[in-house]
């Protein structure tokens, strides 16, 4: 907060802005959405102000957006271009909202988003060491993929991130549908398709999709 205050920004307002990012972590929330989230406290935050706050937080390496992946597609689906919002460390979202373990266990949807943000952070660490980037996919049909690791032309892998094992089958269907839309003649075949989960054993399903416990990343 000290650095932001020295730039002429109100620490209390910045705190509320951080809370809004925390509530919308790992989503494609727009700056307008973040600003509207604060209207109950402060009606003076407009798009320009929200943009200046976000830029300052990016420069301080507090937040880091996850850009979309734009593959060549076989289908006529239209790609969405909004980035996903993440803190550099997802524990900052918990701290911004003063969330306790009891809060997390009462809101499994938000807990799942925090888990996704944590996994994206870890994937970024491993990807950067290999000269790759971590992006996401979203199109106008509602199809989404949580993370696409792009290592350059023809070198990519896609992952769904699910905290609960009960969501693996649905995640696999999304990955296979997504892979079927990518023009592999122009983008290359995926190096891997996987579902990253919170616990359990790692294995490869008969359909070729790997199930990867988060503790096995980087092994």
Phi and psi in degrees as GROMACS dihedral restraints (atoms count N, CA, C in turn):
[ dihedral_restraints ]
;  ai    aj    ak    al  type     phi  dphi    fc
    3     4     5     6     1   -62.8    20    10
    4     5     6     7     1   -44.9    20    10
    6     7     8     9     1   -63.6    20    10
    7     8     9    10     1   -39.5    20    10
    9    10    11    12     1   -68.3    20    10
   10    11    12    13     1   -36.7    20    10
   12    13    14    15     1   -65.7    20    10
   13    14    15    16     1   -39.0    20    10
   15    16    17    18     1   -66.1    20    10
   16    17    18    19     1   -19.0    20    10
   18    19    20    21     1   -90.8    20    10
   19    20    21    22     1    10.1    20    10
   21    22    23    24     1    86.2    20    10
   22    23    24    25     1    20.4    20    10
   24    25    26    27     1  -105.8    20    10
   25    26    27    28     1   141.0    20    10
   27    28    29    30     1   -72.4    20    10
   28    29    30    31     1   118.5    20    10
   30    31    32    33     1   -58.6    20    10
   31    32    33    34     1   -37.4    20    10
   33    34    35    36     1   -65.3    20    10
   34    35    36    37     1   -40.6    20    10
   36    37    38    39     1   -68.3    20    10
   37    38    39    40     1   -40.2    20    10
   39    40    41    42     1   -61.3    20    10
   40    41    42    43     1   -40.7    20    10
   42    43    44    45     1   -59.6    20    10
   43    44    45    46     1   -41.3    20    10
   45    46    47    48     1   -68.3    20    10
   46    47    48    49     1   -34.5    20    10
   48    49    50    51     1   -65.7    20    10
   49    50    51    52     1   -40.4    20    10
   51    52    53    54     1   -63.2    20    10
   52    53    54    55     1   -37.8    20    10
   54    55    56    57     1   -62.5    20    10
   55    56    57    58     1   -40.1    20    10
   57    58    59    60     1   -64.1    20    10
   58    59    60    61     1   -42.0    20    10
   60    61    62    63     1   -62.6    20    10
   61    62    63    64     1   -40.4    20    10
   63    64    65    66     1   -60.9    20    10
   64    65    66    67     1   -41.6    20    10
   66    67    68    69     1   -67.1    20    10
   67    68    69    70     1   -25.5    20    10
   69    70    71    72     1  -110.2    20    10
   70    71    72    73     1    21.3    20    10
   72    73    74    75     1   -60.9    20    10
   73    74    75    76     1   143.1    20    10
   75    76    77    78     1    63.2    20    10
   76    77    78    79     1    25.7    20    10
   78    79    80    81     1  -123.2    20    10
   79    80    81    82     1   170.7    20    10
   81    82    83    84     1   -94.1    20    10
   82    83    84    85     1    36.7    20    10
   84    85    86    87     1   -59.6    20    10
   85    86    87    88     1   131.2    20    10
   87    88    89    90     1   -80.9    20    10
   88    89    90    91     1   167.5    20    10
   90    91    92    93     1   -62.0    20    10
   91    92    93    94     1   -35.0    20    10
   93    94    95    96     1   -63.3    20    10
   94    95    96    97     1   -39.6    20    10
   96    97    98    99     1   -64.4    20    10
   97    98    99   100     1   -43.8    20    10
   99   100   101   102     1   -62.4    20    10
  100   101   102   103     1   -40.4    20    10
  102   103   104   105     1   -66.4    20    10
  103   104   105   106     1   -42.2    20    10
  105   106   107   108     1   -64.1    20    10
  106   107   108   109     1   -31.2    20    10
  108   109   110   111     1   -62.5    20    10
  109   110   111   112     1   -19.8    20    10
  111   112   113   114     1   -99.3    20    10
  112   113   114   115     1    -0.2    20    10
  114   115   116   117     1   -60.6    20    10
  115   116   117   118     1   -28.4    20    10
  117   118   119   120     1   -67.5    20    10
  118   119   120   121     1   -21.9    20    10
  120   121   122   123     1  -104.5    20    10
  121   122   123   124     1   -36.3    20    10
  123   124   125   126     1  -153.1    20    10
  124   125   126   127     1   110.0    20    10
  126   127   128   129     1   -87.9    20    10
  127   128   129   130     1     5.0    20    10
  129   130   131   132     1   -95.0    20    10
  130   131   132   133     1    -0.8    20    10
  132   133   134   135     1   -85.3    20    10
  133   134   135   136     1   112.1    20    10
  135   136   137   138     1  -109.0    20    10
  136   137   138   139     1  -175.7    20    10
  138   139   140   141     1   -61.9    20    10
  139   140   141   142     1   -39.8    20    10
  141   142   143   144     1   -63.6    20    10
  142   143   144   145     1   -44.7    20    10
  144   145   146   147     1   -64.5    20    10
  145   146   147   148     1   -44.9    20    10
  147   148   149   150     1   -60.3    20    10
  148   149   150   151     1   -40.1    20    10
  150   151   152   153     1   -63.7    20    10
  151   152   153   154     1   -41.2    20    10
  153   154   155   156     1   -66.4    20    10
  154   155   156   157     1   -37.6    20    10
  156   157   158   159     1   -66.2    20    10
  157   158   159   160     1   -44.0    20    10
  159   160   161   162     1   -63.6    20    10
  160   161   162   163     1   -40.6    20    10
  162   163   164   165     1   -62.0    20    10
  163   164   165   166     1   -42.8    20    10
  165   166   167   168     1   -63.4    20    10
  166   167   168   169     1   -41.0    20    10
  168   169   170   171     1   -67.7    20    10
  169   170   171   172     1   -34.5    20    10
  171   172   173   174     1   -67.3    20    10
  172   173   174   175     1   -41.3    20    10
  174   175   176   177     1   -66.5    20    10
  175   176   177   178     1   -31.9    20    10
  177   178   179   180     1   -83.0    20    10
  178   179   180   181     1     1.4    20    10
  180   181   182   183     1    57.8    20    10
  181   182   183   184     1    42.7    20    10
  183   184   185   186     1   -97.1    20    10
  184   185   186   187     1   -37.3    20    10
  186   187   188   189     1  -122.5    20    10
  187   188   189   190     1   152.2    20    10
  189   190   191   192     1  -148.3    20    10
  190   191   192   193     1   113.3    20    10
  192   193   194   195     1   -72.9    20    10
  193   194   195   196     1   153.8    20    10
  195   196   197   198     1  -107.0    20    10
  196   197   198   199     1   106.1    20    10
  198   199   200   201     1   -71.6    20    10
  199   200   201   202     1   161.3    20    10
  201   202   203   204     1   -78.7    20    10
  202   203   204   205     1   153.8    20    10
  204   205   206   207     1   -95.6    20    10
  205   206   207   208     1   136.7    20    10
  207   208   209   210     1  -120.3    20    10
  208   209   210   211     1    80.1    20    10
  210   211   212   213     1   -80.1    20    10
  211   212   213   214     1   165.7    20    10
  213   214   215   216     1   -76.7    20    10
  214   215   216   217     1   132.6    20    10
  216   217   218   219     1  -112.0    20    10
  217   218   219   220     1   148.4    20    10
  219   220   221   222     1   -78.6    20    10
  220   221   222   223     1   -33.6    20    10
  222   223   224   225     1   -85.3    20    10
  223   224   225   226     1   175.7    20    10
  225   226   227   228     1   -94.2    20    10
  226   227   228   229     1    13.8    20    10
  228   229   230   231     1   -60.1    20    10
  229   230   231   232     1   144.3    20    10
  231   232   233   234     1  -101.4    20    10
  232   233   234   235     1   131.4    20    10
  234   235   236   237     1   -75.8    20    10
  235   236   237   238     1   143.0    20    10
  237   238   239   240     1   -93.2    20    10
  238   239   240   241     1   144.5    20    10
  240   241   242   243     1  -112.9    20    10
  241   242   243   244     1     7.5    20    10
  243   244   245   246     1   -75.1    20    10
  244   245   246   247     1   142.9    20    10
  246   247   248   249     1   -85.5    20    10
  247   248   249   250     1   156.7    20    10
  249   250   251   252     1   -89.0    20    10
  250   251   252   253     1   144.4    20    10
  252   253   254   255     1   -91.9    20    10
  253   254   255   256     1   129.8    20    10
  255   256   257   258     1  -140.5    20    10
  256   257   258   259     1   146.4    20    10
  258   259   260   261     1   -79.8    20    10
  259   260   261   262     1   151.9    20    10
  261   262   263   264     1   -59.1    20    10
  262   263   264   265     1   -38.1    20    10
  264   265   266   267     1  -121.1    20    10
  265   266   267   268     1   115.5    20    10
  267   268   269   270     1   -62.0    20    10
  268   269   270   271     1   -16.4    20    10
  270   271   272   273     1   -65.6    20    10
  271   272   273   274     1   -19.4    20    10
  273   274   275   276     1   -65.7    20    10
  274   275   276   277     1   -32.3    20    10
  276   277   278   279     1   -64.3    20    10
  277   278   279   280     1   -41.7    20    10
  279   280   281   282     1   -64.3    20    10
  280   281   282   283     1   -43.7    20    10
  282   283   284   285     1   -66.7    20    10
  283   284   285   286     1   -40.3    20    10
  285   286   287   288     1   -61.0    20    10
  286   287   288   289     1   -34.1    20    10
  288   289   290   291     1   -99.6    20    10
  289   290   291   292     1     5.1    20    10
  291   292   293   294     1    51.5    20    10
  292   293   294   295     1    40.0    20    10
  294   295   296   297     1   -77.0    20    10
  295   296   297   298     1   136.7    20    10
  297   298   299   300     1  -103.0    20    10
  298   299   300   301     1   168.3    20    10
  300   301   302   303     1   -54.5    20    10
  301   302   303   304     1   -35.8    20    10
  303   304   305   306     1   -63.1    20    10
  304   305   306   307     1   -40.7    20    10
  306   307   308   309     1   -61.4    20    10
  307   308   309   310     1   -42.9    20    10
  309   310   311   312     1   -64.7    20    10
  310   311   312   313     1   -40.8    20    10
  312   313   314   315     1   -75.3    20    10
  313   314   315   316     1   -15.9    20    10
  315   316   317   318     1   -86.2    20    10
  316   317   318   319     1   -16.5    20    10
  318   319   320   321     1  -128.9    20    10
  319   320   321   322     1    81.1    20    10
  321   322   323   324     1   -68.9    20    10
  322   323   324   325     1   -27.3    20    10
  324   325   326   327     1   -64.2    20    10
  325   326   327   328     1   -46.3    20    10
  327   328   329   330     1   -68.4    20    10
  328   329   330   331     1   -37.7    20    10
  330   331   332   333     1   -59.8    20    10
  331   332   333   334     1   -39.3    20    10
  333   334   335   336     1   -64.3    20    10
  334   335   336   337     1   -36.9    20    10
  336   337   338   339     1   -68.5    20    10
  337   338   339   340     1   -38.1    20    10
  339   340   341   342     1   -62.8    20    10
  340   341   342   343     1   -40.9    20    10
  342   343   344   345     1   -62.8    20    10
  343   344   345   346     1   -43.0    20    10
  345   346   347   348     1   -59.2    20    10
  346   347   348   349     1   -45.1    20    10
  348   349   350   351     1   -62.9    20    10
  349   350   351   352     1   -38.6    20    10
  351   352   353   354     1   -64.2    20    10
  352   353   354   355     1   -43.2    20    10
  354   355   356   357     1   -66.8    20    10
  355   356   357   358     1   -40.6    20    10
  357   358   359   360     1   -59.9    20    10
  358   359   360   361     1   -40.7    20    10
  360   361   362   363     1   -58.3    20    10
  361   362   363   364     1   -47.0    20    10
  363   364   365   366     1   -65.8    20    10
  364   365   366   367     1   -41.6    20    10
  366   367   368   369     1   -60.6    20    10
  367   368   369   370     1   -37.8    20    10
  369   370   371   372     1   -62.3    20    10
  370   371   372   373     1   -41.0    20    10
  372   373   374   375     1   -59.9    20    10
  373   374   375   376     1   -48.7    20    10
  375   376   377   378     1   -70.1    20    10
  376   377   378   379     1   -38.0    20    10
  378   379   380   381     1   -67.2    20    10
  379   380   381   382     1   -43.0    20    10
  381   382   383   384     1   -62.5    20    10
  382   383   384   385     1   -34.9    20    10
  384   385   386   387     1   -64.4    20    10
  385   386   387   388     1   -24.2    20    10
  387   388   389   390     1  -103.2    20    10
  388   389   390   391     1     9.1    20    10
  390   391   392   393     1    73.9    20    10
  391   392   393   394     1    22.9    20    10
  393   394   395   396     1  -108.9    20    10
  394   395   396   397     1   169.3    20    10
  396   397   398   399     1  -122.7    20    10
  397   398   399   400     1   158.9    20    10
  399   400   401   402     1  -114.7    20    10
  400   401   402   403     1   120.4    20    10
  402   403   404   405     1  -124.4    20    10
  403   404   405   406     1  -176.5    20    10
  405   406   407   408     1  -135.3    20    10
  406   407   408   409     1   165.4    20    10
  408   409   410   411     1  -123.8    20    10
  409   410   411   412     1   138.6    20    10
  411   412   413   414     1  -156.5    20    10
  412   413   414   415     1   132.5    20    10
  414   415   416   417     1  -127.7    20    10
  415   416   417   418     1  -179.7    20    10
  417   418   419   420     1   -74.8    20    10
  418   419   420   421     1    -7.3    20    10
  420   421   422   423     1   -89.3    20    10
  421   422   423   424     1    -3.6    20    10
  423   424   425   426     1    94.2    20    10
  424   425   426   427     1    -1.5    20    10
  426   427   428   429     1   -75.2    20    10
  427   428   429   430     1   129.2    20    10
  429   430   431   432     1  -133.2    20    10
  430   431   432   433     1   148.9    20    10
  432   433   434   435     1  -131.1    20    10
  433   434   435   436     1   129.4    20    10
  435   436   437   438     1   -66.5    20    10
  436   437   438   439     1   -38.9    20    10
  438   439   440   441     1  -147.8    20    10
  439   440   441   442     1   130.8    20    10
  441   442   443   444     1  -122.0    20    10
  442   443   444   445     1   116.6    20    10
  444   445   446   447     1   -90.1    20    10
  445   446   447   448     1   116.4    20    10
  447   448   449   450     1  -111.7    20    10
  448   449   450   451     1   115.4    20    10
  450   451   452   453     1  -106.9    20    10
  451   452   453   454     1    17.8    20    10
  453   454   455   456     1   115.5    20    10
  454   455   456   457     1   178.5    20    10
  456   457   458   459     1   -52.0    20    10
  457   458   459   460     1   122.9    20    10
  459   460   461   462     1    75.9    20    10
  460   461   462   463     1     9.8    20    10
  462   463   464   465     1  -131.0    20    10
  463   464   465   466     1    99.6    20    10
  465   466   467   468     1  -153.1    20    10
  466   467   468   469     1   158.5    20    10
  468   469   470   471     1  -143.9    20    10
  469   470   471   472     1   151.2    20    10
  471   472   473   474     1  -125.6    20    10
  472   473   474   475     1   143.0    20    10
  474   475   476   477     1  -138.8    20    10
  475   476   477   478     1   136.8    20    10
  477   478   479   480     1   -98.1    20    10
  478   479   480   481     1   147.1    20    10
  480   481   482   483     1  -122.5    20    10
  481   482   483   484     1   112.8    20    10
  483   484   485   486     1  -132.8    20    10
  484   485   486   487     1   125.2    20    10
  486   487   488   489     1   -69.6    20    10
  487   488   489   490     1   -38.7    20    10
  489   490   491   492     1   -97.7    20    10
  490   491   492   493     1   137.1    20    10
  492   493   494   495     1   -65.5    20    10
  493   494   495   496     1   -22.2    20    10
  495   496   497   498     1   -67.9    20    10
  496   497   498   499     1   -10.0    20    10
  498   499   500   501     1  -102.9    20    10
  499   500   501   502     1     7.4    20    10
  501   502   503   504     1   -64.0    20    10
  502   503   504   505     1   -47.4    20    10
  504   505   506   507     1   -60.1    20    10
  505   506   507   508     1   -43.1    20    10
  507   508   509   510     1   -64.8    20    10
  508   509   510   511     1   -39.5    20    10
  510   511   512   513     1   -64.8    20    10
  511   512   513   514     1   -39.4    20    10
  513   514   515   516     1   -63.7    20    10
  514   515   516   517     1   -42.6    20    10
  516   517   518   519     1   -60.1    20    10
  517   518   519   520     1   -40.4    20    10
  519   520   521   522     1   -64.8    20    10
  520   521   522   523     1   -42.1    20    10
  522   523   524   525     1   -63.9    20    10
  523   524   525   526     1   -44.4    20    10
  525   526   527   528     1   -67.1    20    10
  526   527   528   529     1   -37.6    20    10
  528   529   530   531     1   -64.9    20    10
  529   530   531   532     1   -43.2    20    10
  531   532   533   534     1   -62.0    20    10
  532   533   534   535     1   -47.0    20    10
  534   535   536   537     1   -61.0    20    10
  535   536   537   538     1   -32.1    20    10
  537   538   539   540     1   -71.1    20    10
  538   539   540   541     1   -20.2    20    10
  540   541   542   543     1   -87.9    20    10
  541   542   543   544     1   -20.7    20    10
  543   544   545   546     1   -76.2    20    10
  544   545   546   547     1   133.4    20    10
  546   547   548   549     1   -78.4    20    10
  547   548   549   550     1    93.7    20    10
  549   550   551   552     1   -70.7    20    10
  550   551   552   553     1   -17.8    20    10
  552   553   554   555     1   -67.3    20    10
  553   554   555   556     1   -28.4    20    10
  555   556   557   558     1  -102.1    20    10
  556   557   558   559     1   -30.2    20    10
  558   559   560   561     1  -102.8    20    10
  559   560   561   562     1   -14.8    20    10
  561   562   563   564     1    84.9    20    10
  562   563   564   565     1   157.6    20    10
  564   565   566   567     1   -75.0    20    10
  565   566   567   568     1   150.4    20    10
  567   568   569   570     1   -65.3    20    10
  568   569   570   571     1   139.0    20    10
  570   571   572   573     1   -68.9    20    10
  571   572   573   574     1   -28.3    20    10
  573   574   575   576     1  -163.4    20    10
  574   575   576   577     1   149.5    20    10
  576   577   578   579     1  -124.0    20    10
  577   578   579   580     1   129.3    20    10
  579   580   581   582     1  -149.9    20    10
  580   581   582   583     1   155.0    20    10
  582   583   584   585     1  -112.7    20    10
  583   584   585   586     1   119.5    20    10
  585   586   587   588     1   -94.6    20    10
  586   587   588   589     1   124.5    20    10
  588   589   590   591     1  -121.6    20    10
  589   590   591   592     1   169.5    20    10
  591   592   593   594     1   -77.6    20    10
  592   593   594   595     1   -25.3    20    10
  594   595   596   597     1  -159.9    20    10
  595   596   597   598     1  -179.2    20    10
  597   598   599   600     1    98.2    20    10
  598   599   600   601     1  -165.1    20    10
  600   601   602   603     1  -101.2    20    10
  601   602   603   604     1   151.6    20    10
  603   604   605   606     1   -89.1    20    10
  604   605   606   607     1   141.9    20    10
  606   607   608   609     1  -163.1    20    10
  607   608   609   610     1   165.6    20    10
  609   610   611   612     1  -110.5    20    10
  610   611   612   613     1   126.2    20    10
  612   613   614   615     1   -74.4    20    10
  613   614   615   616     1   163.3    20    10
  615   616   617   618     1   -58.5    20    10
  616   617   618   619     1   -26.9    20    10
  618   619   620   621     1   -82.1    20    10
  619   620   621   622     1     2.7    20    10
  621   622   623   624     1    92.6    20    10
  622   623   624   625     1    -6.0    20    10
  624   625   626   627     1   -84.5    20    10
  625   626   627   628     1   131.6    20    10
  627   628   629   630     1   -87.5    20    10
  628   629   630   631     1   141.7    20    10
  630   631   632   633     1  -106.8    20    10
  631   632   633   634     1   120.6    20    10
  633   634   635   636     1  -124.5    20    10
  634   635   636   637     1   114.0    20    10
  636   637   638   639     1   -67.9    20    10
  637   638   639   640     1   143.6    20    10
  639   640   641   642     1   -58.6    20    10
  640   641   642   643     1   -30.6    20    10
  642   643   644   645     1   -67.0    20    10
  643   644   645   646     1   -14.5    20    10
  645   646   647   648     1   -93.7    20    10
  646   647   648   649     1    -4.1    20    10
  648   649   650   651     1   -62.6    20    10
  649   650   651   652     1   135.8    20    10
  651   652   653   654     1    82.2    20    10
  652   653   654   655     1    -4.0    20    10
